[in-house]
Amino acid sequence: MIEVNGQKKELPPDLISIQDLIGDYQLDERTVAVEYNGSIIARQGWSQTILRDGDRIEIIRFVGGG
């Protein structure tokens, strides 16, 4: 089980990386930042960052406005 934005989430077998997680949430990768266990992960590293039981992820969405 992992924690995403403070919510527990079972880790399905097809969710392997942060990239997969962003796709699972159907988010536009250009509009989010990801904190993984307390560290910001650059978008280029999402596919190499493997999710493991107990990980804590925060997904921050950028919202435009005026």
mmCIF file of the N, C-alpha and C atoms, coordinates in Angstrom:
data_MODEL
# 
_entry.id   MODEL 
# 
loop_
_atom_site.group_PDB 
_atom_site.id 
_atom_site.type_symbol 
_atom_site.label_atom_id 
_atom_site.label_alt_id 
_atom_site.label_comp_id 
_atom_site.label_asym_id 
_atom_site.label_entity_id 
_atom_site.label_seq_id 
_atom_site.pdbx_PDB_ins_code 
_atom_site.Cartn_x 
_atom_site.Cartn_y 
_atom_site.Cartn_z 
_atom_site.occupancy 
_atom_site.B_iso_or_equiv 
_atom_site.pdbx_formal_charge 
_atom_site.auth_seq_id 
_atom_site.auth_comp_id 
_atom_site.auth_asym_id 
_atom_site.auth_atom_id 
_atom_site.pdbx_PDB_model_num 
ATOM 1   N N  . MET A 1 1  ? 0.846  -1.173 0.000   1.00 0.00 ? 1  MET A N  1 
ATOM 2   C CA . MET A 1 1  ? 0.000  0.000  0.000   1.00 0.00 ? 1  MET A CA 1 
ATOM 3   C C  . MET A 1 1  ? 0.895  1.240  0.000   1.00 0.00 ? 1  MET A C  1 
ATOM 4   N N  . ILE A 1 2  ? 0.495  2.250  -0.769  1.00 0.00 ? 2  ILE A N  1 
ATOM 5   C CA . ILE A 1 2  ? 1.195  3.527  -0.797  1.00 0.00 ? 2  ILE A CA 1 
ATOM 6   C C  . ILE A 1 2  ? 0.233  4.611  -0.316  1.00 0.00 ? 2  ILE A C  1 
ATOM 7   N N  . GLU A 1 3  ? 0.761  5.795  -0.083  1.00 0.00 ? 3  GLU A N  1 
ATOM 8   C CA . GLU A 1 3  ? -0.072 6.926  0.308   1.00 0.00 ? 3  GLU A CA 1 
ATOM 9   C C  . GLU A 1 3  ? 0.079  8.007  -0.750  1.00 0.00 ? 3  GLU A C  1 
ATOM 10  N N  . VAL A 1 4  ? -1.049 8.431  -1.315  1.00 0.00 ? 4  VAL A N  1 
ATOM 11  C CA . VAL A 1 4  ? -1.053 9.468  -2.346  1.00 0.00 ? 4  VAL A CA 1 
ATOM 12  C C  . VAL A 1 4  ? -1.910 10.621 -1.845  1.00 0.00 ? 4  VAL A C  1 
ATOM 13  N N  . ASN A 1 5  ? -1.275 11.770 -1.668  1.00 0.00 ? 5  ASN A N  1 
ATOM 14  C CA . ASN A 1 5  ? -1.965 12.966 -1.168  1.00 0.00 ? 5  ASN A CA 1 
ATOM 15  C C  . ASN A 1 5  ? -2.744 12.671 0.110   1.00 0.00 ? 5  ASN A C  1 
ATOM 16  N N  . GLY A 1 6  ? -2.117 11.902 0.999   1.00 0.00 ? 6  GLY A N  1 
ATOM 17  C CA . GLY A 1 6  ? -2.712 11.609 2.295   1.00 0.00 ? 6  GLY A CA 1 
ATOM 18  C C  . GLY A 1 6  ? -3.721 10.476 2.304   1.00 0.00 ? 6  GLY A C  1 
ATOM 19  N N  . GLN A 1 7  ? -3.991 9.878  1.153   1.00 0.00 ? 7  GLN A N  1 
ATOM 20  C CA . GLN A 1 7  ? -4.958 8.781  1.051   1.00 0.00 ? 7  GLN A CA 1 
ATOM 21  C C  . GLN A 1 7  ? -4.230 7.470  0.767   1.00 0.00 ? 7  GLN A C  1 
ATOM 22  N N  . LYS A 1 8  ? -4.588 6.429  1.504   1.00 0.00 ? 8  LYS A N  1 
ATOM 23  C CA . LYS A 1 8  ? -4.009 5.104  1.263   1.00 0.00 ? 8  LYS A CA 1 
ATOM 24  C C  . LYS A 1 8  ? -4.516 4.575  -0.072  1.00 0.00 ? 8  LYS A C  1 
ATOM 25  N N  . LYS A 1 9  ? -3.606 3.941  -0.814  1.00 0.00 ? 9  LYS A N  1 
ATOM 26  C CA . LYS A 1 9  ? -3.962 3.374  -2.118  1.00 0.00 ? 9  LYS A CA 1 
ATOM 27  C C  . LYS A 1 9  ? -3.263 2.032  -2.257  1.00 0.00 ? 9  LYS A C  1 
ATOM 28  N N  . GLU A 1 10 ? -4.050 1.019  -2.575  1.00 0.00 ? 10 GLU A N  1 
ATOM 29  C CA . GLU A 1 10 ? -3.480 -0.293 -2.842  1.00 0.00 ? 10 GLU A CA 1 
ATOM 30  C C  . GLU A 1 10 ? -2.609 -0.181 -4.092  1.00 0.00 ? 10 GLU A C  1 
ATOM 31  N N  . LEU A 1 11 ? -1.504 -0.854 -4.095  1.00 0.00 ? 11 LEU A N  1 
ATOM 32  C CA . LEU A 1 11 ? -0.559 -0.774 -5.208  1.00 0.00 ? 11 LEU A CA 1 
ATOM 33  C C  . LEU A 1 11 ? -0.850 -1.903 -6.197  1.00 0.00 ? 11 LEU A C  1 
ATOM 34  N N  . PRO A 1 12 ? -1.616 -1.609 -7.273  1.00 0.00 ? 12 PRO A N  1 
ATOM 35  C CA . PRO A 1 12 ? -1.906 -2.647 -8.264  1.00 0.00 ? 12 PRO A CA 1 
ATOM 36  C C  . PRO A 1 12 ? -0.626 -3.089 -8.969  1.00 0.00 ? 12 PRO A C  1 
ATOM 37  N N  . PRO A 1 13 ? -0.595 -4.313 -9.469  1.00 0.00 ? 13 PRO A N  1 
ATOM 38  C CA . PRO A 1 13 ? 0.621  -4.827 -10.117 1.00 0.00 ? 13 PRO A CA 1 
ATOM 39  C C  . PRO A 1 13 ? 1.064  -4.027 -11.336 1.00 0.00 ? 13 PRO A C  1 
ATOM 40  N N  . ASP A 1 14 ? 0.135  -3.344 -12.006 1.00 0.00 ? 14 ASP A N  1 
ATOM 41  C CA . ASP A 1 14 ? 0.512  -2.600 -13.210 1.00 0.00 ? 14 ASP A CA 1 
ATOM 42  C C  . ASP A 1 14 ? 1.024  -1.195 -12.903 1.00 0.00 ? 14 ASP A C  1 
ATOM 43  N N  . LEU A 1 15 ? 0.953  -0.767 -11.641 1.00 0.00 ? 15 LEU A N  1 
ATOM 44  C CA . LEU A 1 15 ? 1.512  0.536  -11.250 1.00 0.00 ? 15 LEU A CA 1 
ATOM 45  C C  . LEU A 1 15 ? 2.933  0.298  -10.757 1.00 0.00 ? 15 LEU A C  1 
ATOM 46  N N  . ILE A 1 16 ? 3.885  0.603  -11.607 1.00 0.00 ? 16 ILE A N  1 
ATOM 47  C CA . ILE A 1 16 ? 5.267  0.305  -11.283 1.00 0.00 ? 16 ILE A CA 1 
ATOM 48  C C  . ILE A 1 16 ? 6.044  1.566  -10.938 1.00 0.00 ? 16 ILE A C  1 
ATOM 49  N N  . SER A 1 17 ? 5.782  2.652  -11.650 1.00 0.00 ? 17 SER A N  1 
ATOM 50  C CA . SER A 1 17 ? 6.581  3.867  -11.492 1.00 0.00 ? 17 SER A CA 1 
ATOM 51  C C  . SER A 1 17 ? 5.681  5.076  -11.224 1.00 0.00 ? 17 SER A C  1 
ATOM 52  N N  . ILE A 1 18 ? 6.318  6.185  -10.889 1.00 0.00 ? 18 ILE A N  1 
ATOM 53  C CA . ILE A 1 18 ? 5.570  7.434  -10.738 1.00 0.00 ? 18 ILE A CA 1 
ATOM 54  C C  . ILE A 1 18 ? 4.886  7.782  -12.058 1.00 0.00 ? 18 ILE A C  1 
ATOM 55  N N  . GLN A 1 19 ? 5.548  7.532  -13.170 1.00 0.00 ? 19 GLN A N  1 
ATOM 56  C CA . GLN A 1 19 ? 4.955  7.780  -14.492 1.00 0.00 ? 19 GLN A CA 1 
ATOM 57  C C  . GLN A 1 19 ? 3.639  7.019  -14.626 1.00 0.00 ? 19 GLN A C  1 
ATOM 58  N N  . ASP A 1 20 ? 3.631  5.749  -14.209 1.00 0.00 ? 20 ASP A N  1 
ATOM 59  C CA . ASP A 1 20 ? 2.415  4.940  -14.269 1.00 0.00 ? 20 ASP A CA 1 
ATOM 60  C C  . ASP A 1 20 ? 1.321  5.523  -13.375 1.00 0.00 ? 20 ASP A C  1 
ATOM 61  N N  . LEU A 1 21 ? 1.712  5.989  -12.191 1.00 0.00 ? 21 LEU A N  1 
ATOM 62  C CA . LEU A 1 21 ? 0.753  6.562  -11.249 1.00 0.00 ? 21 LEU A CA 1 
ATOM 63  C C  . LEU A 1 21 ? 0.089  7.809  -11.833 1.00 0.00 ? 21 LEU A C  1 
ATOM 64  N N  . ILE A 1 22 ? 0.882  8.684  -12.445 1.00 0.00 ? 22 ILE A N  1 
ATOM 65  C CA . ILE A 1 22 ? 0.340  9.894  -13.069 1.00 0.00 ? 22 ILE A CA 1 
ATOM 66  C C  . ILE A 1 22 ? -0.641 9.510  -14.178 1.00 0.00 ? 22 ILE A C  1 
ATOM 67  N N  . GLY A 1 23 ? -0.297 8.495  -14.954 1.00 0.00 ? 23 GLY A N  1 
ATOM 68  C CA . GLY A 1 23 ? -1.202 8.009  -15.997 1.00 0.00 ? 23 GLY A CA 1 
ATOM 69  C C  . GLY A 1 23 ? -2.479 7.424  -15.421 1.00 0.00 ? 23 GLY A C  1 
ATOM 70  N N  . ASP A 1 24 ? -2.369 6.707  -14.302 1.00 0.00 ? 24 ASP A N  1 
ATOM 71  C CA . ASP A 1 24 ? -3.529 6.114  -13.646 1.00 0.00 ? 24 ASP A CA 1 
ATOM 72  C C  . ASP A 1 24 ? -4.515 7.187  -13.188 1.00 0.00 ? 24 ASP A C  1 
ATOM 73  N N  . TYR A 1 25 ? -3.991 8.315  -12.739 1.00 0.00 ? 25 TYR A N  1 
ATOM 74  C CA . TYR A 1 25 ? -4.841 9.428  -12.317 1.00 0.00 ? 25 TYR A CA 1 
ATOM 75  C C  . TYR A 1 25 ? -5.273 10.308 -13.496 1.00 0.00 ? 25 TYR A C  1 
ATOM 76  N N  . GLN A 1 26 ? -4.827 9.969  -14.693 1.00 0.00 ? 26 GLN A N  1 
ATOM 77  C CA . GLN A 1 26 ? -5.160 10.699 -15.923 1.00 0.00 ? 26 GLN A CA 1 
ATOM 78  C C  . GLN A 1 26 ? -4.832 12.188 -15.804 1.00 0.00 ? 26 GLN A C  1 
ATOM 79  N N  . LEU A 1 27 ? -3.628 12.471 -15.299 1.00 0.00 ? 27 LEU A N  1 
ATOM 80  C CA . LEU A 1 27 ? -3.180 13.851 -15.130 1.00 0.00 ? 27 LEU A CA 1 
ATOM 81  C C  . LEU A 1 27 ? -2.270 14.252 -16.284 1.00 0.00 ? 27 LEU A C  1 
ATOM 82  N N  . ASP A 1 28 ? -2.316 15.505 -16.642 1.00 0.00 ? 28 ASP A N  1 
ATOM 83  C CA . ASP A 1 28 ? -1.413 16.056 -17.652 1.00 0.00 ? 28 ASP A CA 1 
ATOM 84  C C  . ASP A 1 28 ? -0.067 16.289 -16.974 1.00 0.00 ? 28 ASP A C  1 
ATOM 85  N N  . GLU A 1 29 ? 0.939  15.555 -17.382 1.00 0.00 ? 29 GLU A N  1 
ATOM 86  C CA . GLU A 1 29 ? 2.241  15.652 -16.701 1.00 0.00 ? 29 GLU A CA 1 
ATOM 87  C C  . GLU A 1 29 ? 2.855  17.037 -16.765 1.00 0.00 ? 29 GLU A C  1 
ATOM 88  N N  . ARG A 1 30 ? 2.414  17.855 -17.689 1.00 0.00 ? 30 ARG A N  1 
ATOM 89  C CA . ARG A 1 30 ? 2.950  19.221 -17.779 1.00 0.00 ? 30 ARG A CA 1 
ATOM 90  C C  . ARG A 1 30 ? 2.419  20.125 -16.680 1.00 0.00 ? 30 ARG A C  1 
ATOM 91  N N  . THR A 1 31 ? 1.364  19.682 -15.975 1.00 0.00 ? 31 THR A N  1 
ATOM 92  C CA . THR A 1 31 ? 0.727  20.554 -14.984 1.00 0.00 ? 31 THR A CA 1 
ATOM 93  C C  . THR A 1 31 ? 0.828  20.032 -13.554 1.00 0.00 ? 31 THR A C  1 
ATOM 94  N N  . VAL A 1 32 ? 1.741  19.075 -13.318 1.00 0.00 ? 32 VAL A N  1 
ATOM 95  C CA . VAL A 1 32 ? 1.884  18.548 -11.959 1.00 0.00 ? 32 VAL A CA 1 
ATOM 96  C C  . VAL A 1 32 ? 3.352  18.485 -11.547 1.00 0.00 ? 32 VAL A C  1 
ATOM 97  N N  . ALA A 1 33 ? 3.556  18.511 -10.245 1.00 0.00 ? 33 ALA A N  1 
ATOM 98  C CA . ALA A 1 33 ? 4.862  18.236 -9.647  1.00 0.00 ? 33 ALA A CA 1 
ATOM 99  C C  . ALA A 1 33 ? 4.647  17.072 -8.687  1.00 0.00 ? 33 ALA A C  1 
ATOM 100 N N  . VAL A 1 34 ? 5.686  16.269 -8.492  1.00 0.00 ? 34 VAL A N  1 
ATOM 101 C CA . VAL A 1 34 ? 5.559  15.085 -7.649  1.00 0.00 ? 34 VAL A CA 1 
ATOM 102 C C  . VAL A 1 34 ? 6.628  15.094 -6.564  1.00 0.00 ? 34 VAL A C  1 
ATOM 103 N N  . GLU A 1 35 ? 6.159  14.909 -5.336  1.00 0.00 ? 35 GLU A N  1 
ATOM 104 C CA . GLU A 1 35 ? 7.059  14.715 -4.193  1.00 0.00 ? 35 GLU A CA 1 
ATOM 105 C C  . GLU A 1 35 ? 6.984  13.241 -3.824  1.00 0.00 ? 35 GLU A C  1 
ATOM 106 N N  . TYR A 1 36 ? 8.148  12.611 -3.756  1.00 0.00 ? 36 TYR A N  1 
ATOM 107 C CA . TYR A 1 36 ? 8.245  11.179 -3.482  1.00 0.00 ? 36 TYR A CA 1 
ATOM 108 C C  . TYR A 1 36 ? 9.057  10.987 -2.208  1.00 0.00 ? 36 TYR A C  1 
ATOM 109 N N  . ASN A 1 37 ? 8.400  10.535 -1.153  1.00 0.00 ? 37 ASN A N  1 
ATOM 110 C CA . ASN A 1 37 ? 9.053  10.324 0.146   1.00 0.00 ? 37 ASN A CA 1 
ATOM 111 C C  . ASN A 1 37 ? 9.841  11.553 0.595   1.00 0.00 ? 37 ASN A C  1 
ATOM 112 N N  . GLY A 1 38 ? 9.258  12.729 0.385   1.00 0.00 ? 38 GLY A N  1 
ATOM 113 C CA . GLY A 1 38 ? 9.848  13.969 0.866   1.00 0.00 ? 38 GLY A CA 1 
ATOM 114 C C  . GLY A 1 38 ? 10.765 14.683 -0.103  1.00 0.00 ? 38 GLY A C  1 
ATOM 115 N N  . SER A 1 39 ? 11.010 14.103 -1.279  1.00 0.00 ? 39 SER A N  1 
ATOM 116 C CA . SER A 1 39 ? 11.890 14.730 -2.274  1.00 0.00 ? 39 SER A CA 1 
ATOM 117 C C  . SER A 1 39 ? 11.121 14.981 -3.564  1.00 0.00 ? 39 SER A C  1 
ATOM 118 N N  . ILE A 1 40 ? 11.354 16.160 -4.157  1.00 0.00 ? 40 ILE A N  1 
ATOM 119 C CA . ILE A 1 40 ? 10.748 16.464 -5.456  1.00 0.00 ? 40 ILE A CA 1 
ATOM 120 C C  . ILE A 1 40 ? 11.477 15.648 -6.522  1.00 0.00 ? 40 ILE A C  1 
ATOM 121 N N  . ILE A 1 41 ? 10.704 14.991 -7.371  1.00 0.00 ? 41 ILE A N  1 
ATOM 122 C CA . ILE A 1 41 ? 11.274 14.185 -8.451  1.00 0.00 ? 41 ILE A CA 1 
ATOM 123 C C  . ILE A 1 41 ? 11.031 14.914 -9.772  1.00 0.00 ? 41 ILE A C  1 
ATOM 124 N N  . ALA A 1 42 ? 12.107 15.161 -10.511 1.00 0.00 ? 42 ALA A N  1 
ATOM 125 C CA . ALA A 1 42 ? 11.991 15.800 -11.826 1.00 0.00 ? 42 ALA A CA 1 
ATOM 126 C C  . ALA A 1 42 ? 11.214 14.881 -12.766 1.00 0.00 ? 42 ALA A C  1 
ATOM 127 N N  . ARG A 1 43 ? 10.475 15.471 -13.668 1.00 0.00 ? 43 ARG A N  1 
ATOM 128 C CA . ARG A 1 43 ? 9.656  14.703 -14.606 1.00 0.00 ? 43 ARG A CA 1 
ATOM 129 C C  . ARG A 1 43 ? 10.482 13.650 -15.350 1.00 0.00 ? 43 ARG A C  1 
ATOM 130 N N  . GLN A 1 44 ? 11.712 13.981 -15.673 1.00 0.00 ? 44 GLN A N  1 
ATOM 131 C CA . GLN A 1 44 ? 12.572 13.042 -16.399 1.00 0.00 ? 44 GLN A CA 1 
ATOM 132 C C  . GLN A 1 44 ? 12.853 11.774 -15.582 1.00 0.00 ? 44 GLN A C  1 
ATOM 133 N N  . GLY A 1 45 ? 12.712 11.846 -14.276 1.00 0.00 ? 45 GLY A N  1 
ATOM 134 C CA . GLY A 1 45 ? 12.986 10.691 -13.421 1.00 0.00 ? 45 GLY A CA 1 
ATOM 135 C C  . GLY A 1 45 ? 11.764 9.875  -13.049 1.00 0.00 ? 45 GLY A C  1 
ATOM 136 N N  . TRP A 1 46 ? 10.584 10.290 -13.489 1.00 0.00 ? 46 TRP A N  1 
ATOM 137 C CA . TRP A 1 46 ? 9.358  9.593  -13.090 1.00 0.00 ? 46 TRP A CA 1 
ATOM 138 C C  . TRP A 1 46 ? 9.341  8.136  -13.521 1.00 0.00 ? 46 TRP A C  1 
ATOM 139 N N  . SER A 1 47 ? 9.768  7.846  -14.736 1.00 0.00 ? 47 SER A N  1 
ATOM 140 C CA . SER A 1 47 ? 9.690  6.462  -15.226 1.00 0.00 ? 47 SER A CA 1 
ATOM 141 C C  . SER A 1 47 ? 10.716 5.554  -14.548 1.00 0.00 ? 47 SER A C  1 
ATOM 142 N N  . GLN A 1 48 ? 11.788 6.136  -14.003 1.00 0.00 ? 48 GLN A N  1 
ATOM 143 C CA . GLN A 1 48 ? 12.805 5.339  -13.313 1.00 0.00 ? 48 GLN A CA 1 
ATOM 144 C C  . GLN A 1 48 ? 12.547 5.210  -11.814 1.00 0.00 ? 48 GLN A C  1 
ATOM 145 N N  . THR A 1 49 ? 11.587 5.972  -11.281 1.00 0.00 ? 49 THR A N  1 
ATOM 146 C CA . THR A 1 49 ? 11.305 5.934  -9.848  1.00 0.00 ? 49 THR A CA 1 
ATOM 147 C C  . THR A 1 49 ? 10.242 4.877  -9.589  1.00 0.00 ? 49 THR A C  1 
ATOM 148 N N  . ILE A 1 50 ? 10.686 3.743  -9.044  1.00 0.00 ? 50 ILE A N  1 
ATOM 149 C CA . ILE A 1 50 ? 9.827  2.587  -8.832  1.00 0.00 ? 50 ILE A CA 1 
ATOM 150 C C  . ILE A 1 50 ? 9.072  2.728  -7.515  1.00 0.00 ? 50 ILE A C  1 
ATOM 151 N N  . LEU A 1 51 ? 7.760  2.476  -7.561  1.00 0.00 ? 51 LEU A N  1 
ATOM 152 C CA . LEU A 1 51 ? 6.924  2.551  -6.367  1.00 0.00 ? 51 LEU A CA 1 
ATOM 153 C C  . LEU A 1 51 ? 7.067  1.278  -5.544  1.00 0.00 ? 51 LEU A C  1 
ATOM 154 N N  . ARG A 1 52 ? 7.138  1.478  -4.226  1.00 0.00 ? 52 ARG A N  1 
ATOM 155 C CA . ARG A 1 52 ? 7.251  0.355  -3.300  1.00 0.00 ? 52 ARG A CA 1 
ATOM 156 C C  . ARG A 1 52 ? 6.252  0.527  -2.169  1.00 0.00 ? 52 ARG A C  1 
ATOM 157 N N  . ASP A 1 53 ? 5.909  -0.575 -1.560  1.00 0.00 ? 53 ASP A N  1 
ATOM 158 C CA . ASP A 1 53 ? 4.995  -0.561 -0.426  1.00 0.00 ? 53 ASP A CA 1 
ATOM 159 C C  . ASP A 1 53 ? 5.500  0.410  0.639   1.00 0.00 ? 53 ASP A C  1 
ATOM 160 N N  . GLY A 1 54 ? 4.618  1.270  1.122   1.00 0.00 ? 54 GLY A N  1 
ATOM 161 C CA . GLY A 1 54 ? 4.975  2.231  2.159   1.00 0.00 ? 54 GLY A CA 1 
ATOM 162 C C  . GLY A 1 54 ? 5.400  3.597  1.647   1.00 0.00 ? 54 GLY A C  1 
ATOM 163 N N  . ASP A 1 55 ? 5.537  3.766  0.326   1.00 0.00 ? 55 ASP A N  1 
ATOM 164 C CA . ASP A 1 55 ? 5.934  5.063  -0.230  1.00 0.00 ? 55 ASP A CA 1 
ATOM 165 C C  . ASP A 1 55 ? 4.860  6.111  0.018   1.00 0.00 ? 55 ASP A C  1 
ATOM 166 N N  . ARG A 1 56 ? 5.322  7.360  0.148   1.00 0.00 ? 56 ARG A N  1 
ATOM 167 C CA . ARG A 1 56 ? 4.415  8.504  0.315   1.00 0.00 ? 56 ARG A CA 1 
ATOM 168 C C  . ARG A 1 56 ? 4.625  9.451  -0.853  1.00 0.00 ? 56 ARG A C  1 
ATOM 169 N N  . ILE A 1 57 ? 3.544  9.730  -1.575  1.00 0.00 ? 57 ILE A N  1 
ATOM 170 C CA . ILE A 1 57 ? 3.602  10.575 -2.760  1.00 0.00 ? 57 ILE A CA 1 
ATOM 171 C C  . ILE A 1 57 ? 2.622  11.729 -2.602  1.00 0.00 ? 57 ILE A C  1 
ATOM 172 N N  . GLU A 1 58 ? 3.092  12.908 -2.948  1.00 0.00 ? 58 GLU A N  1 
ATOM 173 C CA . GLU A 1 58 ? 2.222  14.085 -3.020  1.00 0.00 ? 58 GLU A CA 1 
ATOM 174 C C  . GLU A 1 58 ? 2.243  14.555 -4.465  1.00 0.00 ? 58 GLU A C  1 
ATOM 175 N N  . ILE A 1 59 ? 1.068  14.710 -5.041  1.00 0.00 ? 59 ILE A N  1 
ATOM 176 C CA . ILE A 1 59 ? 0.946  15.218 -6.402  1.00 0.00 ? 59 ILE A CA 1 
ATOM 177 C C  . ILE A 1 59 ? 0.353  16.613 -6.305  1.00 0.00 ? 59 ILE A C  1 
ATOM 178 N N  . ILE A 1 60 ? 1.104  17.587 -6.784  1.00 0.00 ? 60 ILE A N  1 
ATOM 179 C CA . ILE A 1 60 ? 0.674  18.982 -6.723  1.00 0.00 ? 60 ILE A CA 1 
ATOM 180 C C  . ILE A 1 60 ? 0.298  19.418 -8.131  1.00 0.00 ? 60 ILE A C  1 
ATOM 181 N N  . ARG A 1 61 ? -0.939 19.886 -8.284  1.00 0.00 ? 61 ARG A N  1 
ATOM 182 C CA . ARG A 1 61 ? -1.417 20.337 -9.595  1.00 0.00 ? 61 ARG A CA 1 
ATOM 183 C C  . ARG A 1 61 ? -1.322 21.848 -9.678  1.00 0.00 ? 61 ARG A C  1 
ATOM 184 N N  . PHE A 1 62 ? -0.813 22.318 -10.808 1.00 0.00 ? 62 PHE A N  1 
ATOM 185 C CA . PHE A 1 62 ? -0.741 23.752 -11.069 1.00 0.00 ? 62 PHE A CA 1 
ATOM 186 C C  . PHE A 1 62 ? -2.056 24.200 -11.685 1.00 0.00 ? 62 PHE A C  1 
ATOM 187 N N  . VAL A 1 63 ? -2.590 25.290 -11.179 1.00 0.00 ? 63 VAL A N  1 
ATOM 188 C CA . VAL A 1 63 ? -3.853 25.818 -11.679 1.00 0.00 ? 63 VAL A CA 1 
ATOM 189 C C  . VAL A 1 63 ? -3.629 27.264 -12.098 1.00 0.00 ? 63 VAL A C  1 
ATOM 190 N N  . GLY A 1 64 ? -4.001 27.568 -13.329 1.00 0.00 ? 64 GLY A N  1 
ATOM 191 C CA . GLY A 1 64 ? -3.878 28.941 -13.815 1.00 0.00 ? 64 GLY A CA 1 
ATOM 192 C C  . GLY A 1 64 ? -5.055 29.780 -13.351 1.00 0.00 ? 64 GLY A C  1 
ATOM 193 N N  . GLY A 1 65 ? -4.829 31.031 -13.318 1.00 0.00 ? 65 GLY A N  1 
ATOM 194 C CA . GLY A 1 65 ? -5.908 31.923 -12.907 1.00 0.00 ? 65 GLY A CA 1 
ATOM 195 C C  . GLY A 1 65 ? -5.484 33.372 -13.087 1.00 0.00 ? 65 GLY A C  1 
ATOM 196 N N  . GLY A 1 66 ? -6.369 34.241 -12.761 1.00 0.00 ? 66 GLY A N  1 
ATOM 197 C CA . GLY A 1 66 ? -6.028 35.636 -12.972 1.00 0.00 ? 66 GLY A CA 1 
ATOM 198 C C  . GLY A 1 66 ? -6.547 36.540 -11.916 1.00 0.00 ? 66 GLY A C  1 
# 
